[in-house]
Amino acid sequence: MAEIIIPTPLRKFAQDQASIKVEGSDVQSAIEDLVKQFPDLEKQIFDADGKIKRFIRIYKGEEDIESLDNEKTAVEAETIISIIPAIAGGRG
Amino acid sequence: MKKQVIVDQETLASMHRHALSDFPNECVGFFFGEANGESKRIKEYTPLENSKEGDQRRRFEVHPKDYMAAEKYAVESDQKFLGVYHSHPEHPAEPSVHDLAQAVPFFSYIIASVSETKVQNTRSWQLNDQNEFEEEDIINE
């Protein structure tokens, strides 16, 4: 099973766990399995259209899935997926 | 009880030096330590590179790999990843709409209002359950 690293700010929606084992053949299905296990994460990760929020990046290992095959990026048994909240802002 | 962030004088002074050295650009860094109920105690901070492309006088951004490294460091050092500090050059230490749009739960957001020669003031903020920023006390020990 693949593993998803839960970022610290979202752990309270996943019973304070730092990582979760998930099933799925690609990133989309792996994250859907995560949300199935912890439904409170849904609003934190997906927007109203069911797409991964604009301010969240997903990495497979050390690579941004945007440089791979986005949500269709293949997931293997040893894959580690990181959910990364954007850390950005500024005075305006 | 109001939320609070406890930070020792040397760590806060180091964040301030970072804010001054990066002026007129915005600086950014992370901090780590312990969380206990409504209280966080900062034990370490890490200055980061502002990776924002474009005008860094008004914006900051952290590279996702720096974020991943911070999560890893927190686990390895048996600390909690507590939040983010950044500066507002020539601007109040209050979160902007851009800060709010990209804020995440749990993290404390320490903002230093800074001019060329001094830090005007420093305030800390955290999202509440309504997704609004609430100020928290900074306890300087």
Chai-1 contact restraints between the chains, C-beta under 6 A:
chainA,res_idxA,chainB,res_idxB,connection_type,confidence,min_distance_angstrom,max_distance_angstrom,comment,restraint_id
A,T8,B,F81,contact,1.0,0.0,6.0,A-B,restraint_1
A,P9,B,V104,contact,1.0,0.0,6.0,A-B,restraint_2
A,P9,B,P105,contact,1.0,0.0,6.0,A-B,restraint_3
A,P9,B,F106,contact,1.0,0.0,6.0,A-B,restraint_4
A,P9,B,F107,contact,1.0,0.0,6.0,A-B,restraint_5
A,F55,B,Q102,contact,1.0,0.0,6.0,A-B,restraint_6
A,R57,B,P64,contact,1.0,0.0,6.0,A-B,restraint_7
A,S82,B,M68,contact,1.0,0.0,6.0,A-B,restraint_8
A,I84,B,P64,contact,1.0,0.0,6.0,A-B,restraint_9
A,I84,B,Y67,contact,1.0,0.0,6.0,A-B,restraint_10
A,P85,B,V104,contact,1.0,0.0,6.0,A-B,restraint_11
A,A86,B,Q102,contact,1.0,0.0,6.0,A-B,restraint_12
A,I87,B,V62,contact,1.0,0.0,6.0,A-B,restraint_13
A,I87,B,Y67,contact,1.0,0.0,6.0,A-B,restraint_14
A,I87,B,V84,contact,1.0,0.0,6.0,A-B,restraint_15
A,A88,B,E61,contact,1.0,0.0,6.0,A-B,restraint_16
A,A88,B,Q102,contact,1.0,0.0,6.0,A-B,restraint_17
A,G89,B,H98,contact,1.0,0.0,6.0,A-B,restraint_18
A,G89,B,D99,contact,1.0,0.0,6.0,A-B,restraint_19
A,G89,B,Q102,contact,1.0,0.0,6.0,A-B,restraint_20
A,G90,B,E26,contact,1.0,0.0,6.0,A-B,restraint_21
A,G90,B,R58,contact,1.0,0.0,6.0,A-B,restraint_22
A,G90,B,R59,contact,1.0,0.0,6.0,A-B,restraint_23
A,G90,B,F60,contact,1.0,0.0,6.0,A-B,restraint_24
A,G90,B,H98,contact,1.0,0.0,6.0,A-B,restraint_25
A,R91,B,R58,contact,1.0,0.0,6.0,A-B,restraint_26
A,R91,B,H88,contact,1.0,0.0,6.0,A-B,restraint_27
A,R91,B,H91,contact,1.0,0.0,6.0,A-B,restraint_28
A,R91,B,S96,contact,1.0,0.0,6.0,A-B,restraint_29
A,G92,B,S96,contact,1.0,0.0,6.0,A-B,restraint_30
A,G92,B,H98,contact,1.0,0.0,6.0,A-B,restraint_31
